[in-house]
Amino acid sequence: MKNNLFLDAANSTATERPPVWMMRQAGRFMPQYWEIKNKYSFLEMCKNPEIAADVTMLPVDLLGIDAAILFCDILVTGEAMGGDLSFTQGVGPKFANPVRTAADIDKLETDVVDRLEYVADAIKVIQQRLDGSIPLIGFAGAPFTVMSYLVEGGSSKDFKLTKLLMHNHPELAHHLLAKIAKVTTDYLNLQIAAGVNAVQLFDSWALALSWNDYQEFSHQYNQQIIAGLNRTNVPVISFCKGSSVFAPIMAEAKPDVISVDWNADLLNIKNALPAGIAVQGNLDPHILYADQPVIKKHIHQLFERMRGTEGFIFNLGHGIMPDIPFDNVKYAIEVVKEFRY
């Protein structure tokens, strides 16, 4: 690998500066993304390996990040299991056949990794294009988050139906989560076999859970997935919105990196974790709306706080919002790359 900063930091090795990549770094804030998106549906972009590679490479070519992340979506596992998935502009993902009953759960299939082969094909194309320049990160949605979309039938503000299932019928929730966990493990191992250099598990909506519910309905399944990965020389990143609260439990699953939201002091989180677990984060993405001197100030504040810490990857506390100015994202990455410890 010509640029090893990301993998070194993920393995808690000292680096001359923090490596940088950003969640949703290939997305709607980029005019070049829309040039592709206006020609294809979102799922067509995910399922065509050449187009997925084109989108994955946008931040590599235009922003100069230290790691690429596969262009896909966390809900392709739910679709592979039998969910009728669609994406509508301005609405987001929808499952036309939500999963609410024991019969619905029983219908979902788990030996489905062959239906996700298009992702492996995309990884091979992307790695050819990267040609060893920077690492490629694969990813999957964590079981609780994928379950919430399947049960709600799409995005939710309160996760009411998901929580009713968990609390009134916990045995059904666990049956569903176990199925998703099996598919997710197979899917991440497919990506590893295809050649990704790291993987990230996205539990995007874990913040909706109480401490006890997180342990019961999220953590144990994430732990199963991480334990089931063929992870030799492939660092595993665990992310959730809520990691500032749940980091001590997340560490029990033995990821290599915990990606932290912006609600906590990152150094405090790092110092509370077992030795050898790196941290990723944790700039508030809303900072990228601000004037450029403000962006620089906040990045430098974070870096001074983390100075002398091995195992630190710069990222946002969540993804880049669609209307953040492209030039501000590019500027933030330049600020990171100019910094030296």
Secondary structure, DSSP 8 states (H G I E B T S, - for coil): ----HHHHHHTT---SS--B--TT-SSTT-HHHHHHHTTS-HHHHHH-HHHHHHHHHHHHHHT--S-EE----TTHHHHHTT--EEEETTTEEEESS---SHHHHHH--S--GGGGHHHHHHHHHHHHHHTTSS-EEEEEE-HHHHHHHHHHSB--SS-HHHHHHHHH-HHHHHHHHHHHHHHHHHHHHHHHHHT-SEEEEEETTGGGS-HHHHIIIIIHHHHHHHHTS--TT--EEEEETTHHHHHHHHGGG--SEEE--TTS-HHHHHHHS-TT-EEEEEE-GGGGGS-HHHHHHHHHHHHHHHTT-SSEEEEESS---TTS-HHHHHHHHHHHHH---
